[in-house]
Every structure is written in C-alpha cells, then in structure tokens.
C-alpha cells in the first residue's frame, strides 16, 4: 500500500533525469530546487501537444498581452505555463511525502503495546482517550470503542510515602520569607497544594484576630512579646486524609530605622490627638528622639494634570474643528446638489419667457436677497449666483463670470451648467433652451438617485438603535417572566 505514495516522486525523478539538460527561457532566474522543477515543467510543456494550445486570440494569451507590455508573446506564454506546471508538481510531491508520513504514523499504535496493554499516565499528566478496534482471530471486526483511560491512582502505601515527602517540602513553602516557625514576622503562605504532589490542602487556625485564612498577619495587633498560634494543615487525596500541625510564634515586624521613626511619630500624633480631644487646637510634636520636627501641609496640586488636559483638549479641538469644517462642506455640497434641478428649471422657465441668462441671474439674485431679508434659510447656490451678478456688474464678461460660477460651486453638475452657458452665449436662447430642457430632466433623475441613497443611509444608521430597542424590550419581557417562576 505504501508504494502508492511513492509513485509521484519516482515519476518526477525520471522526468528530472530527462529534463536536467534543458535550457530555460532567459526571463527565468530561479536557482536551486525551484529551477529543477521548472526544467521538468518545461519538458512536460514541450512534450505535450503544443499545437493545440490557445491561439493568439485565446483567453490566456489575451490576458498576458493586456497585463504585460512585451513583444515576445511566445516566450511570455511559455514562462507562464511552465511556472504554473512547476507549482503543481511541487505541491504533488509535497503531498505525496506528507500522505506517506501520515500513512506510516497511522500504522503505529499510539497507546497500545504488545497487542493488549495500555499504560496509564501518572498523576498530573491527565487522562486520554484511545480509539480501539476489536477483531476476532479470522480478522472479522467486532466493534470500535472510544476507551477513556484515567490517570493512575496511588495506593495507600504510596500515598503515605508521598505525604511524608510533601509535608517536608510544604514547610519551606509555608514559611515564605520567615526564618523559622518560632520567628514569624511577615505573612506566611497557606498553600492549597504542593507542586508535584496530588494532595489538596485546607487549613484550620485558632486565632483569626492575628492571622487571616490566607496567611496574612495583623501586625498592629501582635504584642511586643509575641503570641502563639496553632495552625493545622489537612491533606486530602482519594478519600484519605492526613494532618500536619504547626505552632507558630508571631512577633512584631522588624522595622528599619526609618520605619521605626515613622511609626513612633505616628504614635505621637495619636497621643497628641487623644490629649486635646476637648481643646480647639492640637499641638503637633516638635521633636523626636532629639531631632527637631518641621511640619508642612501637603496641598493637592493638580496643576500639571490640568495643563496636560488643556493641551490634549486643545489638540482635540484642533482636530474636531477640521472635522466640523469638513462636515459643513459636505452639507454645502449636498444642499447645492439638491438645489441644482430647481435652478435649471428656473433657467428653462425664464428662457422660455424670452429673458436672457444675465437677466435671469439678476432676477434670481434679487428674489433670493428679498427672501433672506424675510429670514429664509441660506442657500449656497444662490449666494454664488448673487456673487456672479456682482461680478457682471463690475464689468467681467458673461463667459468668464459663468465659468467662475461653476468653479466656485465645485460640482460636476454646476461645471457642466457653466460650460453650457458660456458656450451658448453666441448661439441664442433657442439652442440653449433645448439643451437646458434635457439637462433639467437629467438633474431631476440625479436628484431622485441622491434622495434614494440618503434614504438607504438613514435606514442603515437606524439599525443600531432599533437593535438596542429590541434588546430593551426583550429584557423588559424576560425579567418579569423569570421572576414569576
């Protein structure tokens, strides 16, 4: 069976012998094993029916011509196909070796030894599942079984021996930074297990005022002469229990000279407070152990924080202003886009009545100024239209004024309109009216597309609030129903 997996490598080896002296195209610079694969691919490519390959108008050749500005299409096509063939050959070879490795690995038993023995794992290594197949002497299959093998348990004698060793190692872990159990000045470590041993450990204490269940000490409550505390460790494993008792002598924590002075000064402050309970003022201690004490009040100073927040706020405001400006610009562009069909319609209406473009601009500008005086909303396109009227009044030619109008509006539609107005000055209102009629229809269709797009965006923005509302409703329904049971 394994021979099957080595057929592709053998075939490739034979092809390599035949192709090792072949010359690759000049555009191929690969070295090493990649070059050998390309030689094999070239051999296969040339031995295959090359005459039946895609003609010059074929799809592959057409793609190659479109993507590469080269005249040697034959060489380019050859490079393309042999690279493609070499990749396929490399994948086939790698897959063959991988399949052979998996086949060999699957034939070796992972857990089963000597045909009928499975070894358990030791403590801490975990359980495992063995997939077993049972057959009779004739090879007939009886059944498949997923057999869960638990880790090995220790016997009572082995567990006792482990306890003896674990109890010795536990002492050092419990002491932590303390030298002996007769001199406990720092917190101890009431462990729940000893690394490498299967025991779970719980604790019993006879004085919780001086020591907590986690081994931390109440150092302020420990008397100067010390205190004795009985601590019992209870080891458990597989329904067996053992006890290890400790008698610990707790002592006040050893203080450094600096810590001792700070503690004594704190005691003096408490004493001063106690002596002046009924007085209006408290006299702080002015000397300690012969040294003069100078007091000063610590005032909270957040000036650096405020300065940092101010700088950060300034930077954020700087960036936010840019975003606000961009948002305003987008709002302006959207407003001008929606006003475009109305403007074109008004031009068509007044042109049909016999007015010139210049007179139409002046009339629309005057009407807009009157509406603004009445408190109407600012319309950017009409602001630009009023500006154009002022330019015309100052002596600028109509063609230049209309071109400036389109440039200021900064929109494809208005640029197109300004071009139509400037180009049709010499053709008369009849030709311009026809063109603007068509432009009006296109502008209306574009406005409908814009409105439809805005509606879709609004629906998308409402999706998250709708989901939140649904969650609120579900909570309002489910909580009373849950509490009713």
C-alpha positions in Angstrom: 0.0 0.0 0.0 2.8 2.5 0.9 4.3 2.0 -2.6 1.3 4.0 -4.0 2.5 7.2 -2.2 6.0 7.0 -3.7 4.8 6.7 -7.4 4.6 10.5 -7.9 8.2 11.0 -6.5 9.5 8.2 -8.7 7.8 9.7 -11.8 9.2 13.1 -11.0 12.7 11.7 -10.6 12.5 10.0 -14.0 11.3 13.3 -15.6 14.1 15.2 -13.9 16.7 12.9 -15.4 15.3 13.5 -18.9 14.9 17.3 -18.3 18.1 18.2 -16.4 20.0 19.4 -19.5 17.1 21.6 -20.8 17.7 25.3 -21.1 15.1 27.5 -19.5 13.9 30.8 -21.1 16.1 33.8 -20.4 13.4 35.5 -18.2 13.6 32.8 -15.6 16.3 33.4 -12.9 15.3 30.9 -10.2 18.1 28.8 -8.6 18.2 25.6 -6.6 15.4 23.1 -6.5 12.9 25.6 -8.0 15.0 25.7 -11.2 14.9 21.9 -11.4 11.1 21.9 -11.1 10.9 24.5 -13.9 13.1 22.2 -16.1 10.7 19.3 -15.5 7.7 21.6 -16.2 9.4 22.8 -19.5 9.9 19.2 -20.5 6.2 18.4 -19.9 5.2 21.6 -21.7 7.2 20.8 -24.8 6.2 17.2 -24.9 2.5 18.0 -24.6 0.6 18.8 -27.8 1.8 22.4 -28.1 0.0 22.9 -31.4 -3.3 22.6 -29.6 -2.6 25.4 -27.1 -4.7 28.6 -27.2 -4.3 30.6 -30.4 -3.2 34.2 -30.4 -6.8 35.4 -29.7 -7.2 32.9 -26.8 -8.1 34.0 -23.3 -4.8 33.3 -21.6 -2.7 34.9 -24.3 -5.1 37.9 -24.4 -4.7 38.4 -20.6 -0.9 38.2 -20.9 -0.8 40.7 -23.7 -3.1 43.1 -21.7 -1.0 42.8 -18.5 2.5 42.9 -19.9 3.9 45.3 -22.4 6.1 42.8 -24.2 6.5 41.7 -27.8 7.9 38.2 -27.1 4.5 36.7 -26.5 5.6 33.1 -27.2 8.3 33.3 -24.5 6.0 35.0 -22.1 3.3 32.3 -22.6 6.0 29.6 -22.1 7.2 31.2 -18.9 3.6 31.4 -17.7 2.7 27.8 -18.3 6.0 26.2 -17.0 5.7 28.2 -13.8 2.1 27.0 -13.4 3.1 23.4 -14.0 6.1 23.6 -11.7 3.9 24.8 -8.8 1.5 21.9 -9.4 4.5 19.4 -9.4 5.9 20.8 -6.2 2.5 20.6 -4.5 2.1 17.0 -5.7 5.5 16.0 -4.4 4.9 17.6 -1.0 1.5 16.0 -0.8 2.9 12.5 -1.6 5.5 12.7 1.2 3.0 14.1 3.7 0.5 11.4 2.8 3.2 8.7 3.2 4.2 10.1 6.6 0.5 10.1 7.8 0.1 6.5 6.5 3.2 5.3 8.4 2.1 7.2 11.5 -1.4 5.7 11.4 0.0 2.2 11.3 1.9 2.7 14.6 -0.1 2.3 17.9 -0.1 5.4 20.0 -1.2 3.9 23.3 -1.5 0.1 22.7 1.6 -2.0 23.4 2.1 -5.8 23.0 -1.3 -6.1 21.4 -3.3 -5.8 24.6 -1.7 -3.4 27.1 -2.4 0.2 27.6 -0.3 2.2 30.2 -2.0 4.8 32.3 -0.4 8.2 32.7 1.0 9.2 36.1 -0.5 11.8 38.4 -0.8 15.3 36.8 -0.3 14.0 33.2 -4.1 13.8 32.7 -6.4 11.3 31.1 -6.6 10.3 27.5 -8.9 8.6 25.0 -7.8 5.6 23.0 -9.7 4.6 19.8 -9.7 0.8 19.7 -10.8 -1.7 17.1 -11.6 -5.3 18.2 -11.3 -8.2 15.8 -11.5 -12.0 16.1 -8.9 -14.5 15.0 -10.2 -14.6 11.5 -9.9 -10.8 11.1 -13.6 -10.1 11.4 -14.4 -6.8 13.0 -16.2 -7.0 16.3 -16.6 -3.3 17.1 -14.9 0.1 17.6 -14.5 1.6 21.0 -13.5 5.0 22.4 -11.9 4.0 25.6 -11.3 6.7 28.3 -8.1 5.9 30.3 -7.9 7.8 33.6 -4.5 8.6 35.1 -3.1 6.2 37.7 -4.1 6.5 41.3 -1.6 5.9 44.2 -2.1 3.1 46.6 -2.4 3.8 50.3 1.2 2.9 51.0 2.4 5.1 48.1 0.2 8.0 49.2 1.6 7.8 52.8 5.2 7.9 51.4 4.2 10.9 49.2 2.7 12.6 52.3 6.0 12.3 54.2 7.9 14.0 51.4 5.2 16.6 50.7 5.0 17.6 54.4 8.7 18.4 54.5 8.6 20.4 51.3 5.5 22.2 52.4 7.3 23.7 55.5 9.6 25.8 53.3 6.7 26.9 51.1 4.7 28.0 54.2 7.5 29.9 55.9 7.9 32.1 52.8 10.4 34.9 53.9 10.4 33.9 57.6 13.4 32.0 59.1 11.6 29.5 61.4 8.2 28.9 62.8 9.5 30.3 66.1 10.0 33.7 64.5 7.1 34.7 62.2 7.3 38.4 61.5 6.0 38.5 57.9 3.0 37.0 56.1 3.1 33.2 55.6 1.9 31.2 52.6 -1.0 28.9 53.4 -0.8 26.9 50.3 -3.6 24.8 48.8 -1.2 22.2 47.2 2.4 21.2 47.0 3.8 21.2 43.4 4.3 17.7 42.1 2.1 16.0 44.7 -1.6 15.0 44.4 -2.8 16.5 47.8 -5.4 19.2 48.3 -4.6 21.2 51.4 -7.1 23.1 53.7 -6.3 25.0 56.9 -7.6 25.5 60.4 -6.5 28.4 62.7 -7.2 29.0 66.4 -6.6 32.8 66.3 -8.2 34.8 63.4 -7.5 38.1 65.2 -3.8 37.9 64.5 -3.7 35.8 61.3 -6.1 35.6 58.4 -7.0 32.4 56.5 -4.7 33.4 53.6 -1.7 33.7 56.0 -1.5 37.5 56.2 -0.8 38.9 59.7 -2.4 41.7 61.6 1.0 43.2 62.6 -0.5 46.1 64.6 -2.3 43.7 66.9 0.7 41.4 67.7 2.0 42.2 71.1 5.7 43.1 71.6 6.4 39.8 73.5 4.8 37.8 70.6 1.9 35.4 70.5 1.5 31.6 69.8 -0.9 30.5 67.0 -1.8 26.8 66.3 -2.2 26.1 62.6 -3.3 22.8 61.2 -2.9 21.7 57.6 -5.3 19.0 56.3 -4.1 17.0 53.3 -6.7 15.1 51.2 -6.2 12.6 48.4 -8.6 9.9 47.1 -10.7 9.8 50.3 -7.6 9.7 52.5 -6.7 12.5 54.9 -3.5 13.5 56.8 -2.9 16.3 59.3 0.2 18.4 59.8 0.3 20.8 62.8 2.3 23.9 63.3 2.9 26.0 66.4 3.9 29.4 65.2 5.3 32.3 67.3 4.1 35.6 65.9 6.4 38.6 66.5 6.0 42.2 65.6 7.5 43.1 62.3 11.1 44.1 62.4 11.3 47.7 61.3 14.1 49.6 59.7 15.4 52.7 61.4 13.3 54.9 59.1 10.2 52.8 59.6 10.7 52.8 63.3 10.9 56.6 63.4 7.8 56.9 61.2 5.9 54.6 63.5 6.9 56.4 66.6 5.9 59.7 65.1 2.6 58.3 64.2 2.1 57.1 67.8 2.9 60.6 69.0 0.3 62.1 66.7 -2.3 59.7 68.1 -1.2 60.6 71.6 -1.5 64.4 70.8 -5.0 63.9 69.4 -6.0 62.0 72.5 -4.8 64.6 74.9 -6.5 67.5 73.1 -9.9 66.0 72.5 -11.7 68.8 74.3 -9.4 71.6 73.0 -9.8 73.8 70.0 -6.2 73.2 68.8 -3.8 70.3 68.6 -0.2 70.8 69.3 1.9 68.6 67.0 5.1 67.1 68.3 8.1 69.3 67.6 10.9 66.8 68.4 11.5 63.1 68.2 14.5 61.3 69.8 16.4 64.6 70.0 15.7 65.6 66.4 13.5 68.7 65.6 10.4 68.0 63.5 9.3 70.6 60.9 5.7 70.2 59.7 4.2 71.4 56.4 0.8 70.8 54.9 0.6 68.7 51.8 -1.8 70.5 49.4 -3.0 68.6 46.4 -1.6 70.2 43.3 -3.3 69.2 40.1 -1.8 72.0 38.0 0.2 69.6 35.8 -2.8 67.4 35.2 -4.9 70.5 34.3 -2.1 71.7 32.0 -1.9 68.2 30.3 -5.7 68.1 29.9 -5.7 71.6 28.5 -3.0 70.6 25.9 -4.9 67.4 25.0 -8.2 69.4 24.8 -6.6 71.9 22.5 -5.3 69.2 20.2 -8.7 67.6 20.2 -10.4 70.9 19.5 -8.0 71.5 16.6 -8.8 68.2 15.1 -12.6 68.5 15.8 -12.7 71.8 14.0 -11.3 70.3 10.9 -13.9 67.6 11.1 -16.6 70.2 11.6 -15.4 72.2 8.6 -15.4 69.0 6.5 -18.9 68.2 7.7 -20.1 71.7 6.8 -18.5 71.4 3.4 -20.3 68.1 2.8 -23.5 69.7 3.9 -23.0 72.6 1.5 -22.2 70.2 -1.4 -25.3 68.2 -0.6 -27.5 71.3 -0.5 -26.2 72.6 -3.8 -26.7 69.2 -5.3 -30.4 69.1 -4.2 -30.9 72.8 -5.4 -29.5 72.1 -8.9 -32.7 70.8 -10.5 -34.6 73.8 -9.2 -32.1 76.2 -10.6 -32.1 74.6 -14.0 -35.9 74.5 -14.1 -35.9 78.3 -13.3 -33.5 78.9 -16.1 -35.6 76.9 -18.5 -38.8 78.8 -17.4 -37.4 82.3 -17.8 -35.5 81.4 -21.0 -38.8 80.2 -22.4 -40.3 83.6 -21.5 -37.7 85.4 -23.6 -35.3 86.6 -20.9 -31.5 86.5 -21.3 -29.3 84.4 -19.0 -27.8 87.6 -17.5 -31.3 89.0 -16.7 -32.3 85.6 -15.2 -29.3 85.6 -12.9 -30.1 89.2 -11.8 -33.8 88.4 -11.2 -33.0 85.2 -9.2 -30.4 87.0 -7.2 -32.8 89.8 -6.3 -35.5 87.3 -5.3 -33.1 85.5 -3.1 -31.9 88.7 -1.3 -35.6 89.5 -0.5 -36.2 86.0 0.9 -33.1 86.3 3.1 -34.3 89.6 4.4 -37.5 87.8 5.4 -35.5 85.2 7.4 -35.4 82.4 4.9 -32.6 79.7 5.1 -29.3 80.4 3.5 -28.9 78.6 0.1 -25.3 78.4 -1.1 -26.0 78.1 -4.8 -28.0 81.4 -4.7 -25.2 83.0 -2.7 -22.8 82.1 -5.5 -25.4 83.4 -8.0 -25.6 86.8 -6.3 -21.8 86.9 -6.3 -21.9 86.3 -10.1 -24.3 89.1 -10.6 -21.9 91.5 -8.7 -19.1 90.3 -10.9 -21.2 91.0 -14.0 -22.0 94.5 -12.7 -18.3 95.2 -12.1 -17.5 94.6 -15.8 -16.5 91.0 -16.1 -17.6 89.3 -19.3 -20.5 86.9 -19.1 -18.5 83.8 -20.2 -15.8 84.4 -17.5 -18.5 85.1 -14.9 -20.3 81.8 -15.7 -17.0 79.8 -15.6 -16.1 81.3 -12.2 -19.6 80.4 -11.0 -19.1 76.8 -11.9 -15.6 76.7 -10.4 -16.9 78.1 -7.1 -19.7 75.6 -6.9 -17.1 72.8 -7.2 -19.5 70.2 -8.6 -19.7 68.3 -11.8 -23.3 69.4 -12.4 -22.5 73.1 -12.0 -19.4 72.8 -14.0 -21.4 71.3 -16.8 -24.0 74.1 -16.5 -21.4 76.8 -16.6 -19.9 75.3 -19.7 -23.3 75.2 -21.4 -24.0 78.8 -20.5 -20.6 80.1 -21.7 -20.6 78.1 -24.9 -24.1 79.0 -25.9 -23.8 82.8 -25.5 -23.3 83.2 -29.2 -25.9 80.6 -30.3 -29.0 82.3 -28.9 -31.7 81.3 -26.4 -33.3 78.8 -28.7 -30.4 76.3 -28.8 -29.6 76.9 -25.1 -33.3 76.3 -24.1 -33.2 72.9 -25.8 -30.0 71.9 -24.1 -31.3 73.0 -20.7 -34.5 71.1 -21.1 -32.5 67.9 -21.4 -30.3 69.0 -18.5 -33.3 69.6 -16.4 -34.6 66.0 -16.9 -31.1 64.6 -16.1 -30.9 66.7 -13.0 -34.2 65.5 -11.7 -33.2 61.9 -12.2 -29.9 62.5 -10.4 -31.8 64.1 -7.5 -34.0 61.1 -7.2 -31.0 58.8 -7.1 -29.4 61.1 -4.4 -32.6 61.0 -2.3 -32.9 57.3 -2.6 -29.2 56.9 -1.5 -29.8 59.2 1.5 -32.8 57.1 2.5 -30.8 53.9 2.4 -28.1 55.5 4.6 -30.7 56.7 7.1 -32.1 53.2 7.3 -28.6 51.8 8.0 -27.9 54.4 10.7 -31.2 53.5 12.4 -30.3 49.8 12.5 -28.2 50.0 15.7 -30.9 52.0 17.7 -33.5 49.5 16.6 -31.4 46.6 17.8 -30.9 48.3 21.2 -34.6 48.9 21.5 -35.3 45.3 20.7 -32.8 44.2 23.4 -34.6 46.6 25.9 -38.0 45.1 25.0 -36.7 41.6 25.4 -35.2 42.4 28.8 -38.5 44.0 29.9 -40.4 40.9 28.9 -38.0 38.2 30.1 -37.1 39.6 33.6 -40.7 39.6 34.9 -41.3 36.2 33.3 -38.2 34.8 35.0 -39.1 36.4 38.4 -42.6 34.9 38.2 -41.3 31.3 38.4 
